[in-house]
Amino acid sequence: MSHPDTITATFAKRLKEARAMRGLSQRALGALVDKDQSKDKGAVRVNRYEQQVNRADMESAAELAKALDVPVAYLFADSDDLAELILRYSRLDAEHRLALLDQVRRRGGESS
């Protein structure tokens, strides 16, 4: 199992990466997820996650993932290649997802 500090660091790293991919500032992302709060409060929240001062709960992680258009799993992927696979897989259409999953199962020697 991963240590909580490692999970927090991974989440912070992926959050920064996803925000950069979307071209959003902390303030802009904060405004997307904290619609009831001021933009500044949302930016502080995002900054605290990225600086590992605070840990996001699962609801917050899901809100951030939705605003960033990434799967929640991406934010917790503990390696760069796994993060990339999760992101690319999520962007495939259903037909290509099934074909890829079938290939992986065959290579891994597993059946459905």
DSSP file (Angstrom, degrees, kcal/mol; ACC not computed):
  #  RESIDUE AA STRUCTURE BP1 BP2  ACC     N-H-->O    O-->H-N    N-H-->O    O-->H-N    TCO  KAPPA ALPHA  PHI   PSI    X-CA   Y-CA   Z-CA
    1    1 A M              0   0    0      0, 0.0     2,-0.2     0, 0.0     0, 0.0   0.000 360.0 360.0 360.0 147.7    0.0    0.0    0.0
    2    2 A S        -     0   0    0      1,-0.1     0, 0.0     2,-0.0     0, 0.0  -0.497 360.0-111.7 -78.5 146.8    1.1    3.5   -0.7
    3    3 A H    >>  -     0   0    0     -2,-0.2     4,-2.1     1,-0.1     3,-0.6  -0.524  26.7-118.7 -72.7 143.0    2.0    5.9    2.2
    4    4 A P  H 3> S+     0   0    0      0, 0.0     4,-2.4     0, 0.0     5,-0.2   0.851 115.0  54.5 -54.7 -36.1   -0.5    8.8    2.6
    5    5 A D  H 3> S+     0   0    0      2,-0.2     4,-2.2     1,-0.2     5,-0.1   0.874 107.8  49.9 -65.8 -35.2    2.3   11.3    1.9
    6    6 A T  H <> S+     0   0    0     -3,-0.6     4,-2.7     2,-0.2    -1,-0.2   0.901 110.6  49.5 -67.4 -41.3    3.1    9.6   -1.4
    7    7 A I  H  X S+     0   0    0     -4,-2.1     4,-2.7     2,-0.2    -2,-0.2   0.912 111.4  49.4 -63.4 -42.5   -0.6    9.6   -2.3
    8    8 A T  H  X S+     0   0    0     -4,-2.4     4,-2.4    -5,-0.2    -2,-0.2   0.907 112.3  47.7 -63.5 -42.2   -0.8   13.3   -1.5
    9    9 A A  H  X S+     0   0    0     -4,-2.2     4,-2.4     2,-0.2    -2,-0.2   0.905 112.4  49.3 -65.9 -41.7    2.3   14.0   -3.6
   10   10 A T  H  X S+     0   0    0     -4,-2.7     4,-2.8     2,-0.2     5,-0.3   0.937 111.5  49.0 -62.1 -47.1    1.0   12.0   -6.5
   11   11 A F  H  X S+     0   0    0     -4,-2.7     4,-2.6     1,-0.2    -2,-0.2   0.919 111.5  49.8 -59.0 -44.9   -2.4   13.8   -6.4
   12   12 A A  H  X S+     0   0    0     -4,-2.4     4,-2.2     2,-0.2    -1,-0.2   0.920 112.3  47.7 -60.9 -44.8   -0.6   17.2   -6.2
   13   13 A K  H  X S+     0   0    0     -4,-2.4     4,-2.4     1,-0.2    -2,-0.2   0.942 114.6  44.6 -62.4 -49.1    1.6   16.3   -9.2
   14   14 A R  H  X S+     0   0    0     -4,-2.8     4,-3.0    61,-0.3     5,-0.2   0.871 110.7  54.9 -66.2 -36.2   -1.3   15.0  -11.3
   15   15 A L  H  X S+     0   0    0     -4,-2.6     4,-2.4    -5,-0.3    -1,-0.2   0.935 110.0  46.3 -61.8 -45.8   -3.5   17.9  -10.4
   16   16 A K  H  X S+     0   0    0     -4,-2.2     4,-2.4    -5,-0.2    -2,-0.2   0.922 113.9  49.2 -60.7 -44.8   -0.9   20.4  -11.6
   17   17 A E  H  X S+     0   0    0     -4,-2.4     4,-2.6     2,-0.2    -2,-0.2   0.930 112.6  46.3 -61.8 -46.5   -0.4   18.3  -14.8
   18   18 A A  H  X S+     0   0    0     -4,-3.0     4,-1.7     1,-0.2    -1,-0.2   0.892 112.4  50.6 -65.4 -38.9   -4.1   18.2  -15.6
   19   19 A R  H  X>S+     0   0    0     -4,-2.4     5,-2.4    -5,-0.2     4,-0.7   0.908 111.3  48.4 -64.6 -41.3   -4.5   21.9  -14.9
   20   20 A A  H ><5S+     0   0    0     -4,-2.4     3,-0.8     1,-0.2    -2,-0.2   0.899 107.5  55.5 -65.0 -40.9   -1.6   22.7  -17.2
   21   21 A M  H 3<5S+     0   0    0     -4,-2.6    -1,-0.2     1,-0.3    -2,-0.2   0.877 111.8  44.2 -58.6 -37.0   -3.1   20.4  -19.9
   22   22 A R  H 3<5S-     0   0    0     -4,-1.7    -1,-0.3    -5,-0.2    -2,-0.2   0.575 110.6-124.8 -83.9 -10.0   -6.3   22.4  -19.8
   23   23 A G  T <<5 +     0   0    0     -3,-0.8     2,-0.4    -4,-0.7    -3,-0.2   0.843  59.5 147.5  70.3  33.4   -4.4   25.7  -19.7
   24   24 A L      < -     0   0    0     -5,-2.4    -1,-0.2    -6,-0.1     2,-0.1  -0.807  43.2-137.3-105.8 141.8   -6.1   26.8  -16.5
   25   25 A S     >  -     0   0    0     -2,-0.4     4,-2.5     1,-0.1     5,-0.2  -0.421  34.4-105.5 -79.6 167.8   -4.7   28.9  -13.7
   26   26 A Q  H  > S+     0   0    0      1,-0.2     4,-2.8     2,-0.2    20,-0.2   0.897 124.2  52.5 -60.0 -38.8   -5.4   27.9  -10.1
   27   27 A R  H  > S+     0   0    0      2,-0.2     4,-2.1     1,-0.2    -1,-0.2   0.921 108.9  47.8 -64.0 -44.7   -7.9   30.7   -9.9
   28   28 A A  H  > S+     0   0    0      2,-0.2     4,-1.5     1,-0.2    -2,-0.2   0.918 114.5  46.0 -64.7 -43.1   -9.7   29.5  -13.0
   29   29 A L  H  X S+     0   0    0     -4,-2.5     4,-1.9     1,-0.2     5,-0.3   0.920 110.6  54.0 -65.1 -42.3   -9.9   25.9  -11.8
   30   30 A G  H  X S+     0   0    0     -4,-2.8     4,-2.4     1,-0.2    -1,-0.2   0.885 106.6  52.1 -57.8 -39.0  -11.0   27.2   -8.4
   31   31 A A  H  < S+     0   0    0     -4,-2.1    -1,-0.2     1,-0.2    -2,-0.2   0.845 108.0  52.2 -66.3 -33.9  -13.8   29.1  -10.0
   32   32 A L  H  < S+     0   0    0     -4,-1.5     3,-0.3    -3,-0.2    -1,-0.2   0.864 119.7  32.5 -70.1 -35.4  -15.0   25.9  -11.9
   33   33 A V  H  < S+     0   0    0     -4,-1.9     2,-0.4     1,-0.2    -2,-0.2   0.714 120.4  47.9 -97.1 -22.2  -15.1   23.8   -8.7
   34   34 A D    ><  +     0   0    0     -4,-2.4     3,-1.1    -5,-0.3    -1,-0.2  -0.522  60.9 154.2-116.3  63.9  -16.1   26.4   -6.1
   35   35 A K  T 3  S+     0   0    0     -2,-0.4    -1,-0.2    -3,-0.3     4,-0.1   0.770  75.1  52.5 -64.3 -25.5  -19.0   28.1   -7.9
   36   36 A D  T 3  S+     0   0    0     -3,-0.2    -1,-0.3     2,-0.1     2,-0.2   0.670 107.6  61.5 -82.6 -16.9  -20.6   29.1   -4.5
   37   37 A Q  S <  S-     0   0    0     -3,-1.1     2,-0.1    -7,-0.2    -3,-0.1  -0.469  97.0 -86.8-102.9 173.1  -17.3   30.7   -3.3
   38   38 A S     >  -     0   0    0     -2,-0.2     4,-1.9     1,-0.1     5,-0.2  -0.408  39.3-112.1 -73.7 158.9  -15.2   33.5   -4.5
   39   39 A K  H  > S+     0   0    0      1,-0.2     4,-2.3     2,-0.2     5,-0.2   0.866 118.2  56.5 -59.4 -35.9  -12.6   32.8   -7.2
   40   40 A D  H  > S+     0   0    0      2,-0.2     4,-2.3     1,-0.2    -1,-0.2   0.902 105.1  49.4 -65.8 -40.5   -9.9   33.6   -4.6
   41   41 A K  H  > S+     0   0    0      2,-0.2     4,-2.1     1,-0.2    -1,-0.2   0.903 111.9  49.4 -65.0 -40.1  -11.2   31.0   -2.2
   42   42 A G  H  X S+     0   0    0     -4,-1.9     4,-2.4     2,-0.2    -2,-0.2   0.897 110.5  50.6 -63.8 -40.6  -11.3   28.4   -5.0
   43   43 A A  H  X S+     0   0    0     -4,-2.3     4,-2.7     2,-0.2    -2,-0.2   0.888 109.1  51.0 -65.1 -39.4   -7.7   29.3   -6.0
   44   44 A V  H  X S+     0   0    0     -4,-2.3     4,-2.5     2,-0.2    -1,-0.2   0.914 109.4  51.4 -63.4 -42.3   -6.5   29.0   -2.4
   45   45 A R  H  X S+     0   0    0     -4,-2.1     4,-1.7     2,-0.2    -2,-0.2   0.945 112.4  44.7 -59.3 -49.8   -8.1   25.5   -2.2
   46   46 A V  H  X S+     0   0    0     -4,-2.4     4,-2.6     1,-0.2     5,-0.2   0.920 112.6  52.3 -61.5 -44.7   -6.4   24.4   -5.4
   47   47 A N  H  X S+     0   0    0     -4,-2.7     4,-2.2     1,-0.2     6,-0.2   0.898 107.2  52.1 -59.5 -41.6   -3.1   25.9   -4.3
   48   48 A R  H  <>S+     0   0    0     -4,-2.5     5,-2.2     2,-0.2     6,-1.6   0.850 110.6  47.9 -66.4 -34.1   -3.3   24.0   -1.0
   49   49 A Y  H ><5S+     0   0    0     -4,-1.7     3,-1.1     3,-0.2    -2,-0.2   0.935 113.8  46.9 -68.1 -45.5   -3.9   20.7   -2.8
   50   50 A E  H 3<5S+     0   0    0     -4,-2.6    -2,-0.2     1,-0.3    -1,-0.2   0.806 113.9  47.1 -68.7 -29.1   -1.0   21.4   -5.2
   51   51 A Q  T 3<5S-     0   0    0     -4,-2.2    -1,-0.3    -5,-0.2    -2,-0.2   0.387 112.2-121.0 -91.3   3.0    1.3   22.4   -2.4
   52   52 A Q  T < 5S+     0   0    0     -3,-1.1    -3,-0.2     2,-0.2    -4,-0.1   0.741  78.8 123.3  63.4  26.6    0.3   19.3   -0.3
   53   53 A V  S   <S+     0   0    0     -5,-2.2     2,-0.3    -6,-0.2    -4,-0.2   0.884  77.5  26.5 -78.6 -42.0   -1.0   21.5    2.6
   54   54 A N  S    S-     0   0    0     -6,-1.6     2,-0.4    -9,-0.2    -2,-0.2  -0.857  76.3-133.5-118.5 155.3   -4.4   19.9    2.4
   55   55 A R        -     0   0    0     -2,-0.3     2,-0.3    -3,-0.1    -6,-0.1  -0.917  23.5-126.3-106.8 134.6   -5.6   16.5    1.1
   56   56 A A        -     0   0    0     -2,-0.4     2,-0.1    -7,-0.1   -45,-0.0  -0.575  19.1-134.9 -77.2 137.9   -8.6   16.4   -1.1
   57   57 A D     >  -     0   0    0     -2,-0.3     4,-2.7     1,-0.1     5,-0.2  -0.364  34.9 -95.8 -80.0 173.8  -11.5   14.1   -0.1
   58   58 A M  H  > S+     0   0    0      1,-0.2     4,-2.4     2,-0.2     5,-0.2   0.866 124.6  52.1 -64.2 -36.7  -13.0   11.9   -2.7
   59   59 A E  H  > S+     0   0    0      2,-0.2     4,-2.3     1,-0.2    -1,-0.2   0.924 112.1  46.4 -64.4 -42.5  -15.9   14.3   -3.6
   60   60 A S  H  > S+     0   0    0      2,-0.2     4,-2.6     1,-0.2    -2,-0.2   0.910 111.5  51.4 -65.2 -41.7  -13.4   17.1   -4.1
   61   61 A A  H  X S+     0   0    0     -4,-2.7     4,-2.6     1,-0.2    -1,-0.2   0.911 110.7  49.1 -60.6 -41.8  -11.1   14.9   -6.2
   62   62 A A  H  X S+     0   0    0     -4,-2.4     4,-2.3     2,-0.2    -2,-0.2   0.893 110.7  50.1 -65.5 -40.0  -14.2   13.9   -8.3
   63   63 A E  H  X S+     0   0    0     -4,-2.3     4,-2.5     2,-0.2    -2,-0.2   0.926 112.7  46.8 -62.8 -45.0  -15.1   17.6   -8.8
   64   64 A L  H  X S+     0   0    0     -4,-2.6     4,-2.1     2,-0.2    -2,-0.2   0.923 111.7  50.6 -63.6 -44.5  -11.6   18.5   -9.8
   65   65 A A  H  X>S+     0   0    0     -4,-2.6     5,-2.3     1,-0.2     4,-0.7   0.915 111.4  48.5 -60.2 -43.4  -11.4   15.6  -12.2
   66   66 A K  H ><5S+     0   0    0     -4,-2.3     3,-0.8     1,-0.2    -1,-0.2   0.929 111.9  48.4 -63.2 -45.2  -14.7   16.5  -13.8
   67   67 A A  H 3<5S+     0   0    0     -4,-2.5    -1,-0.2     1,-0.2    -2,-0.2   0.833 116.4  44.0 -64.2 -31.6  -13.7   20.2  -14.2
   68   68 A L  H 3<5S-     0   0    0     -4,-2.1    -1,-0.2    -5,-0.2    -2,-0.2   0.479 109.1-125.0 -91.5  -4.0  -10.3   19.1  -15.7
   69   69 A D  T <<5 +     0   0    0     -3,-0.8    -3,-0.2    -4,-0.7    -4,-0.1   0.915  69.9 120.5  58.1  47.0  -12.0   16.5  -17.9
   70   70 A V  S   <S-     0   0    0     -5,-2.3    -1,-0.2    -6,-0.1    -2,-0.2  -0.956  70.6 -99.0-131.5 153.4   -9.8   13.6  -16.7
   71   71 A P    >>  -     0   0    0      0, 0.0     3,-1.1     0, 0.0     4,-0.8  -0.432  31.0-121.3 -67.1 147.8  -10.8   10.4  -14.9
   72   72 A V  H >> S+     0   0    0      1,-0.3     3,-0.9     2,-0.2     4,-0.6   0.885 113.3  63.5 -55.5 -39.0  -10.5   10.4  -11.1
   73   73 A A  H >> S+     0   0    0      1,-0.3     3,-1.1     2,-0.2     4,-0.7   0.829  92.8  63.4 -57.3 -32.4   -8.0    7.5  -11.5
   74   74 A Y  H X4 S+     0   0    0     -3,-1.1     3,-1.0     1,-0.3    -1,-0.3   0.901  97.1  56.4 -57.9 -41.2   -5.7    9.8  -13.4
   75   75 A L  H << S+     0   0    0     -3,-0.9   -61,-0.3    -4,-0.8    -1,-0.3   0.670 114.4  38.8 -67.8 -16.1   -5.3   12.0  -10.4
   76   76 A F  H << S+     0   0    0     -3,-1.1    -1,-0.2    -4,-0.6    -2,-0.2   0.374  79.5 129.2-114.4   2.1   -4.1    9.0   -8.3
   77   77 A A    <<  -     0   0    0     -3,-1.0   -63,-0.1    -4,-0.7     6,-0.1  -0.422  47.5-153.2 -63.4 124.9   -2.0    7.2  -10.9
   78   78 A D  S    S+     0   0    0     -2,-0.2     2,-0.3     4,-0.0    -1,-0.2   0.386  72.5  46.2 -89.2   5.6    1.4    6.5   -9.2
   79   79 A S  S  > S-     0   0    0      1,-0.1     4,-2.3   -69,-0.0     5,-0.2  -0.990  78.6-125.1-141.3 153.6    3.5    6.4  -12.4
   80   80 A D  H  > S+     0   0    0     -2,-0.3     4,-2.3     1,-0.2     5,-0.2   0.884 110.7  51.0 -64.5 -38.9    3.6    8.6  -15.4
   81   81 A D  H  > S+     0   0    0      2,-0.2     4,-2.4     1,-0.2    -1,-0.2   0.897 110.7  48.5 -68.9 -37.5    3.0    5.7  -17.9
   82   82 A L  H  > S+     0   0    0      2,-0.2     4,-2.7     1,-0.2     5,-0.2   0.913 110.7  51.7 -65.7 -41.4   -0.1    4.5  -15.9
   83   83 A A  H  X S+     0   0    0     -4,-2.3     4,-2.3     1,-0.2    -2,-0.2   0.921 111.0  47.8 -59.7 -44.4   -1.4    8.1  -15.8
   84   84 A E  H  X S+     0   0    0     -4,-2.3     4,-3.0     2,-0.2     5,-0.3   0.914 111.5  50.1 -64.4 -42.3   -0.9    8.4  -19.6
   85   85 A L  H  X S+     0   0    0     -4,-2.4     4,-3.0     2,-0.2     5,-0.3   0.926 110.6  49.4 -61.2 -44.8   -2.6    5.1  -20.2
   86   86 A I  H  X S+     0   0    0     -4,-2.7     4,-2.2     2,-0.2    -1,-0.2   0.932 114.0  45.8 -59.6 -46.0   -5.6    6.1  -18.1
   87   87 A L  H  X S+     0   0    0     -4,-2.3     4,-0.9    -5,-0.2    -2,-0.2   0.937 115.7  44.5 -64.7 -47.7   -5.9    9.4  -19.9
   88   88 A R  H >< S+     0   0    0     -4,-3.0     3,-0.6     1,-0.2     4,-0.4   0.906 113.0  51.4 -65.1 -41.0   -5.6    7.9  -23.3
   89   89 A Y  H >< S+     0   0    0     -4,-3.0     3,-1.4    -5,-0.3    -1,-0.2   0.908 105.9  55.6 -60.7 -42.0   -8.0    5.0  -22.6
   90   90 A S  H 3< S+     0   0    0     -4,-2.2    -1,-0.2     1,-0.3    -2,-0.2   0.742 105.3  53.6 -64.7 -21.7  -10.6    7.4  -21.3
   91   91 A R  T << S+     0   0    0     -4,-0.9    -1,-0.3    -3,-0.6    -2,-0.2   0.491  88.7  98.6 -93.7  -3.3  -10.5    9.3  -24.6
   92   92 A L  S <  S-     0   0    0     -3,-1.4     2,-0.1    -4,-0.4    -3,-0.0  -0.490  78.2-113.1 -78.6 152.4  -11.1    6.3  -26.7
   93   93 A D     >  -     0   0    0     -2,-0.1     4,-2.3     1,-0.1     3,-0.2  -0.376  37.6 -97.3 -76.9 168.4  -14.6    5.5  -28.0
   94   94 A A  H  > S+     0   0    0      1,-0.2     4,-2.4     2,-0.2     5,-0.2   0.862 121.8  53.4 -57.3 -41.7  -16.4    2.3  -26.7
   95   95 A E  H  > S+     0   0    0      1,-0.2     4,-2.0     2,-0.2    -1,-0.2   0.925 111.9  44.0 -61.8 -45.8  -15.4    0.2  -29.7
   96   96 A H  H  > S+     0   0    0      2,-0.2     4,-2.4     1,-0.2    -1,-0.2   0.837 110.7  55.7 -70.6 -32.4  -11.7    1.0  -29.4
   97   97 A R  H  X S+     0   0    0     -4,-2.3     4,-2.7     2,-0.2     5,-0.2   0.944 109.6  46.4 -61.8 -47.2  -11.8    0.5  -25.6
   98   98 A L  H  X S+     0   0    0     -4,-2.4     4,-2.3     1,-0.2    -2,-0.2   0.902 112.4  50.1 -63.6 -41.2  -13.2   -3.0  -26.0
   99   99 A A  H  X S+     0   0    0     -4,-2.0     4,-2.1     2,-0.2    -1,-0.2   0.914 112.9  46.4 -63.7 -42.9  -10.6   -3.9  -28.7
  100  100 A L  H  X S+     0   0    0     -4,-2.4     4,-2.5     2,-0.2    -2,-0.2   0.917 112.1  50.3 -66.3 -43.2   -7.8   -2.6  -26.5
  101  101 A L  H  X S+     0   0    0     -4,-2.7     4,-2.4     1,-0.2    -2,-0.2   0.892 109.4  51.8 -62.0 -39.7   -9.1   -4.5  -23.5
  102  102 A D  H  X S+     0   0    0     -4,-2.3     4,-2.3    -5,-0.2    -1,-0.2   0.915 109.8  49.5 -62.8 -43.0   -9.4   -7.7  -25.5
  103  103 A Q  H  X S+     0   0    0     -4,-2.1     4,-2.4     1,-0.2    -2,-0.2   0.922 111.2  48.8 -61.6 -44.8   -5.8   -7.3  -26.6
  104  104 A V  H  X S+     0   0    0     -4,-2.5     4,-2.1     1,-0.2     6,-0.2   0.904 110.7  50.6 -63.5 -41.7   -4.6   -6.7  -23.1
  105  105 A R  H  X>S+     0   0    0     -4,-2.4     5,-2.0     2,-0.2     4,-0.6   0.917 111.2  48.5 -63.1 -43.1   -6.5   -9.8  -21.9
  106  106 A R  H ><5S+     0   0    0     -4,-2.3     3,-0.7     1,-0.2    -2,-0.2   0.905 113.4  46.6 -65.1 -40.9   -5.0  -12.0  -24.6
  107  107 A R  H 3<5S+     0   0    0     -4,-2.4    -1,-0.2     1,-0.2    -2,-0.2   0.835 112.7  50.2 -69.6 -31.8   -1.5  -10.8  -23.9
  108  108 A G  H 3<5S-     0   0    0     -4,-2.1    -1,-0.2    -5,-0.2    -2,-0.2   0.499 111.1-120.9 -85.3  -3.5   -1.9  -11.3  -20.2
  109  109 A G  T <<5S+     0   0    0     -3,-0.7     2,-0.3    -4,-0.6    -3,-0.2   0.640  70.2 129.4  75.1  13.7   -3.2  -14.8  -20.7
  110  110 A E      < -     0   0    0     -5,-2.0    -1,-0.3    -6,-0.2     2,-0.3  -0.729  48.3-146.1-101.0 150.7   -6.5  -13.9  -19.0
  111  111 A S              0   0    0     -2,-0.3    -9,-0.0    -3,-0.1    -5,-0.0  -0.710 360.0 360.0-103.7 166.4  -10.0  -14.5  -20.2
  112  112 A S              0   0    0     -2,-0.3    -2,-0.0   -10,-0.0    -1,-0.0   0.526 360.0 360.0 -50.7 360.0  -12.9  -12.1  -19.5
